[in-house]
Amino acid sequence: MSQESTAPGELEAPATASVPEPGAVTIVVPTFNESANVRQLLRLITESVPARLPCEVLFVDDSTDDTPDVVREAARDCPFPVTVLHRQEAVGGLGGAVVEGIGAASSDWVVVMDGDCQHPPSLVPELVATGERAQAQLVVASRYIEGGSRAGLAGGYRVAVSRGATWLAKSLFPRRLRGISDPMSGFFAVRRSAVTADVLKPLGYKILLELAVRSRPRTVGEVPFVFRDRFAGESKSTAREGLRFLRHLAGLRMASSPARMIAFGLIGLTGFVPNLLALWALTGAGLHYLPAEIVANQFGVAWNFLLIETLLFRERRRHRHWADRTARFALLANADLLLRLPLIALLVGPFGTAVLPATALALVTTFVLRFAATEALVYLPRKDRTGKGRTARRRPQESRTEESRTEESRTARSAV
């Protein structure tokens, strides 16, 4: 990842201070091919942010056009530092860019906003002031409280999608999104100390949802804002991003062990369909029922494995090679059958339990054991000799720690 900086001025802070004065703000702007908008955005920020509020602007750029060059040129007329942090690989999409920007920020407050001028920079001081007054950790610019508007959403389709996504998110996370009327907003202020970077797993462009659910800020404030029309260019909201949003929601919802166990059980129930179909086909072809049972069970195992890989443990697949995961899962799934029959015999024989209750108890017991074993032996990181988790076949950019990325960014800026 290359990092370049243009800093016409310095943050006004006492020479002896080790951190920026309270209320200083870093504006993080994730960009993807927004060269036609950045001049206007910087002009609006220059006009809107008062001199008394120490400010820096950090563009985290995934562009394939000349956006970084345009930012550097436009920054010459800005009275505050402007930094371009260009990523060679867009890990995590827009959300990943925001997390990287928060890690590289040097201020107490970080304001996240889009680069297309739909978010008014004039609200930056109010977002920070609201956070200071309320001692809040997160302040959201909302389209859905009194004084706010979604006027900039182009057409009824986008309005319906936005409202539907908001309803779905708040329905799935009623407690964690309490007090946030617009969890789909991309315009918010957050205290850098409230963000736990190592728990964030951004996917796509709904980073506020990720922050609210995983970091769980204790106090949240809201400020109304009018969502404006794009200044130039086209929206990056596509059907593909919509699918990534649904995957993101599923990943957040399955983050807890109880939710994962329920989903694991539901997926297991669907495995009866391919199992029974294969058994019907094999016995119909003349195969004895005992070997047919064994072979048919593998169809159910394969079905369950594909669904679990795709829906339940997608984020953890990198910890082991696919062949390793497949072999371990198949072994555990078949061991379940070998364990269940002796357990039923034990309950019926020495303990005198009736067959049906014994079978039900054995099914519950082996299900819980199989879930725990699958999570621990298939999808948790392997341990190295120091006892720390490690992952298999990680890309170079993924293997870097958040601390190293932050340090690299600060070193690059201080060197300019």
N, C-alpha and C positions, 0 to 999 in steps of 0.2 A: 504494500500500500504506500503510495507516495503522498507526501504532505508538504504543502507550500503555504507561505504566509505573507500577507501584506499588512503592515501595521503602521499607519501614518501617525497614530498617537498612542499614548500609553494610558492605562487605567489610572485615574487619580486616586492614590492611596498613600498613606503615610509610609515613609521609607522604612520604618521599623516593623510595619505590619507583615505578618507571614501569610495572611489570607486577605482577600478583598474585603472592604468594609461591608457591613450588613446592608442588604438591599441591592448590591451589585448584581448584574444580570448577564448571563450568556444566552444569546438568542441562537438556538440551533435550528438550522434550515436544511432538511434533507432534500436533495434535488436529483432529478433524472431528466436530462434534456430540457432545462428551463432557461436557456440562454436569452430568450426573448423577454423574460420576466425579471431577471435579477437586477438590472439597472433601476427599474421602477421600484422594486422592493427596497433596495438600499436607499433610494431617494425618500421613500415614505418613512423608513426607519429614522433617517437623519432628521426629517421634519417632525417626527412624533415623539422621539425619546428625548426628554429634557437633559441638559448638560449635567444637572445635579445627580442623575442616575448613572453611575459607572456602567458602561456597556461594552460588550464585544459581540461580534457576529461570527458564528462558525457554520460554514456550509459543509455538509457531509455529502459528497457528490458521487453518484453512481453513473454519471452521464457518459454517453458515447458521442456527444457533440462537443462544441467549444465552450460549454458552460464554465469550466474552471478559468479559462482565459478571459471570458467576459467579466467574471467576478473580480479577478485580479485588476483588470483595467478600471472597472467601476469603483473599486475600493480606494483608488487614489483620491477621490473627492470626498471620502467619508472622514468625519472627525473622530472615529472610534476604530479600534483594531478589527480587521476583517481577515478571517482565516479560511482557506480552502483545504479540506481534508478529503482527497480523492481516493476512493477505494477501488482496487483492481478487481475485486470480486464482491458482488452485492449480496453477501451472506445475510439472510434474514429479511431481505427486501428493505422497504422504507423503515420498518420497525427496527431492523438491525442497524441502519444508519443512525437513527435517533439514539439508540443505546450507545453506539460508539461515540456520538457527539456528547452525550451526557458524561461519559467516562473521560472525555478530553476537556470538558469545561473547567474553568478556573474560578467561577463565581459561586456564591451561595445559592442563587436562584438560577434555574434554567427555564427559559421559555421556548417551547417547541411550536413552530408554525410552518405552514406550507410555503413553497417558493413561488406560487402562482398568483400572489396578491389577493387571494380570496379571504385571507385572515388580516384584519386591519391592525397594523403595527401601533396605531394610536392607543390600543388597549394594553400594550405591554406594561406601562407604568401602573395601570389600575390592577392588573393581575398580580404584580409584585406587591403593591400596597395592600391589596386585600389579603394576601397571604401573611404579610407582616402584622396587620391589625388583628387578624383572627388566629394568629399563631398556627396557621394551617400548613400542612405538608404538601398539599396539592390544591391548585386553583384551576378550575376548568372554565374555559369560555364556551358558553352553552347557547345553542340556537333555540332551545325549547323552554326557556323561562321568560318571564315578562320582560319585554324590551329586546328580546332576541328574535332572529328571523332566519329562515333557510332560503331566502330569496335567490341566492346564487346557484341553487341546485337546478340544473338544466332539465326541464321537462318533468311530467308527472311520473315517469318511470323511475327516475333517480330519487324523487321524493318518496315514492312507495318503497323502494329498496332501502333507503336510509331509515325510514320509520320502522320497516320490518326488521332490519338488523338491530335497531335500538331495542325494540320489544323483545326480540329473541335473547339478546345479551342480558337484559335486565331480568328476564324470566329465568334464565339459567343461573344467574348470580345475584339474587335479590339482596343478600346481606352485604356482599363485598361492593356492590354498586349503589348502596343506599346513599342518598345525597348527591348522586351524579345523574342529572337529567339527560345528559348527552354523552354517553360513553363512546360514541363514534366520532367525537370531536377530535380533530388533529391539532387543536390550538389550546395550549394549557401551560401553566407554570408549575414547576415542581422543585422542591428543595433537593439539592444534590445529595444531602445526607440521608434523605428518605428512600433513595433508590438503591436496592440491593442487586447489583449488576449480575452476580453469579447465579441468581435464581431466575433471571429473565431468559425467555426462549422466544424471541420475536419471530413472527411469521407474517409477512405482508405489511399492510399499512395501518392497522388498528393498534398502534402502540399504547394509546391511553388505556384501552381495555387490558392489555398485558400488564401495565404498571399497576393499575388499580387492583387486579385480581391477585397477582403474585407478590407485589411489594406491600399491599394492604396499608396505605397511608391512614394514620389515625384520625386526622382532621382534614376535611375537604371543604373548600369554598367554591362558589360559582359566580361568574360575571356574565351578563348577557352580551351577545354580539350578533351582528348582522352578517351572515355569510354572503360575500360579494360574488359578482361574476368574475370569471377568469380575466386577467389582463390580456394574455396572449396564449397561444398554443391550445392543445387539446387535453382533456381530462385523461388521467392514467387509470381511472376506474374502469375495469373490464370484467367480463365474465370470469376470466381466469383469476382475477383478484378476488372475485366473489367466492369462488371455490376455495381459495386459500384462507379466506375469512372463516368459512365453515369448518375447515380443517383446524384452524386456530382455536375456534370455539370448542371443538371436540377435544383438542389437546388440553385446554385449560380445564374443562369439566372433568377430564379423566386424571387430573393431577393428584387427586386424593386416593388413598388405598381403598376405601369403601366403594367409591364410584368405579374404580378399575375392577374391583371384585364383581360388582353387579354386571358390568359390561362383559366381563370374562364369562360369567354364567350364562348370559343371554346369547353370546356367541357360541358357547358350548351347546345350547339347546338347538341352535340352527344346524349344528353338525349332524343331528339325527337324520336330516333329510338326505344328504348324500350317502350316509351310512346305510340307511334302509333301502334306498334305490339300488346301491351296489349289491347289497345282500339279495334283494329280489332278482336282480339280473344274474348273479352268480349261481344261486340255487336253481333258477329257471334253466340255466345252461347245463345242469346236472352235477354241479360241484356239491360235495358233502357239506352239510351246514356248519360243521366245526371249522374247517379251513376257510369256508366262505365268510364266517363271522370275523376271523382274523384279518382276512384281506379287506373286507368291507369296512372294518374299523379304520383302516389306513386312509380310506377316502374321507371319512369324517375328520380324521386328524389333519389331513392336508387342507381341508376346507377351513377348519378352525385356525390353523396356523396362518393362512393367507389373510383372514379377517383380523386376527390379533396383530399381525405385522402392520397392516394398513391402518386400522382404526384405533388400536389400543396402545401399542408400544412403538409407534412410528419414530418418536424422538430418540429412542434408545437403541435403534437398530445399528448405529455406528459402533457400539461397544464391542460387537463380535462379528466375525465374518458370517455371511449368510449360511454357508454350509455348516458352520459350527452351531448356529442357532437352530437350523433345521434338524440336525441330528439330536441335539439336546431336547428339543420340544417333542420329537417323535418318541424318544426314549421315555420321557416323563408321561406322555399320554398313554403309552402302552403299559407302563408300570402301574398306572392307575387301575387298569383291569385286573392285573395280577394281585394287587393289594386288596381290592374290593371283595373278591370272592373269599379269601381266608378270613377277612373281617366279618363278613356275613355269617360264615360257619361258626366263628367264635361267639358271636352274639346269640345265635340260635341254639348252639350246643351248650356250653358251660353256663351261659347267663340265662338261658331259657326264654329269649325274646322271640316273639312271633316273627314270621318270615317278612311280612310287609314292613313293619316298623324297623326291623333289622336292616332291610335293604335301603330304606329311606335314610336311616342314620349313617349307613356306610357310604351312601352317595354324598351326603353333606360333608362327612369327614374327609373323604378322598378329594372332593372338590376343593375344600379349603386348603388341604395340603398341596394339591396340584397347582392352585393359584400361587401360593407362597413359593413353591419350588420353581415355578415358571419365572416369576419375577426375580427371584434371587439367583437362579442358576443359568437363566437364558438371557435376561435383559439388564442386569446390573453390571456396572463396569468391572472388569477383571482387576485383581490386585497385583501390583508389582512387589518386589522384595521389600520395599520400604513400608508396605501396607497402604499405600495411596492408590486410589483408583486410576486406571488408565484406559484408554480406548484404542480400538483397533482401526487401522487404516484411516486416520483422520487427515484431512487436508491441512497443509501448513498454516493457512490462515485460521482455521478452526482451533488448532492446537495452541495458539497463543493465548495467554491469560489476559483478562481484562486489565490487570495492573500493568502488564507490559505494553499494551496498546496505549493506555493513558500516558505512561512515561514517555513513549516514543513521540506522542503528539505534543506533549509539553516541551520536550527537548527540541523538536523541530521548530516550534514557535519561538522559543527563547533564542534560537540560533540566528534568527533573521533580524 
